[in-house]
Amino acid sequence: MTKPSRHPTESAPSTETPQEDAAHRKASLPSHPQNRWGRALFLAITTGCFVYLYSRLNGAAMREGLSLFSYMAQVFADVQWLAWLALMMTYSCFYLAIDTLVVTRALNWFVTTTRYRDILPIRASAYIISIFNEQIGKGAMAYYLNRRDQVPGWEVGSVMLFIMFCEVFYLLTWATVGFAFSQDTLPSAFSLIPYIALGAGAVFTLCYLFFRGTLLPRAQIRDKRLFHAFRLATLKHYALFLLLRSPALLAAVAVYTIALRLFGVEATFLSLLGYLPVIFFAATAPTPMRAAAITFWVILFPDNEGQMAAFGFVQHNFFIFFNALIGLVFWQRAQRELFG
């Protein structure tokens, strides 16, 4: 396997001693108070989401003269489940195909030549771990490639960080496009999207110039091994990432629009183009059962509280668990390549 040549601005391999390297890793770990504050924040968000959902659903049930259990049972009974299941299984497989393509191309850009069929088993298997945390799933891919191909873990980790960085701007790009096409039908809060996009554009420009060595050329942090992919990345790579990843988002717009109709809720493709990137941001928050994303659905469709709570719950959680089920199909191959 060959490895891309280094960019002129990239530093030589690290000369840190093992002791210095261990100290560097220890220093980079978040402190315990930070962990506690983070857990407290997401606990507060989760509690707020469930309190909000309960109040909205209980109010809807009371208006119908039903108990909350009977109201939700009726909502679930009215769903066209077989059509929905076929739709979501197809979408999950398509998403895996696109996701694997993105990871394969990024690894080829910045680390080593590798084949799509070799990345597919580990990308699918990583979905099992992603049930608990998506970022841990990406870390498992770094470990896999290090064990199988002796690729330095920090280089793969840099690629995973690059992908996460790009995904933020990719979702924001499509949120802006969705706002441009459907701003008249979106809630007033969505009017902030263009301003957020402008701010994000400024942040991206500064980051790009920094890692290319144009901005603050003497800054040593740029030479850290974790930023390997960022030092090599050009505007072409960022554009290709957007191009390769976008079919998954556009497919999701179509799938979620159809799925909503199967739940008895009418929605347009253009409105979902505005909604979905924002909801996908909420889905990345580590709240139990994707509570933040479910809450967004109920807020965005206030006249269909029960349908939207049911939709958000099964839509996001089925996607996570069915992807993990796909991962189980590839698990034995991944284990065989790791451990022989």
Buried (B, 14 or more C-beta within 10 A) or exposed (E): EEEEEEBEBBBEEEEEEEEEEEEEEEEEEEEEEEEEEEEEEBEEBBEBBBEBBEEBBBEBBEEEEBEBEEBBEEBBEBBEEEEBBEBBBEBBEBBBBBBBBBBBBBBBBBBBEBEBEBBBBBBBBBBBBBBEEBBEBBBBBBBBBBEBBEBBBBBBBBBBBBBEBBBBBBBBBBBBBBBEBBBEEBEEEBEEBBEEBEEBBEEBEEBBEBBBBEBEEEEEEBBBBEBBBBBBBEEEBBEBBBEBBBBBBEBBBBBBBBBBBBBBBEBEBBBBBBBBBBBBBBBBBBBEBBBBBBBBBBBBBEEBBBBBBBBBBBBBBBBBEBBBBBBEEBBEBBEEBBEE
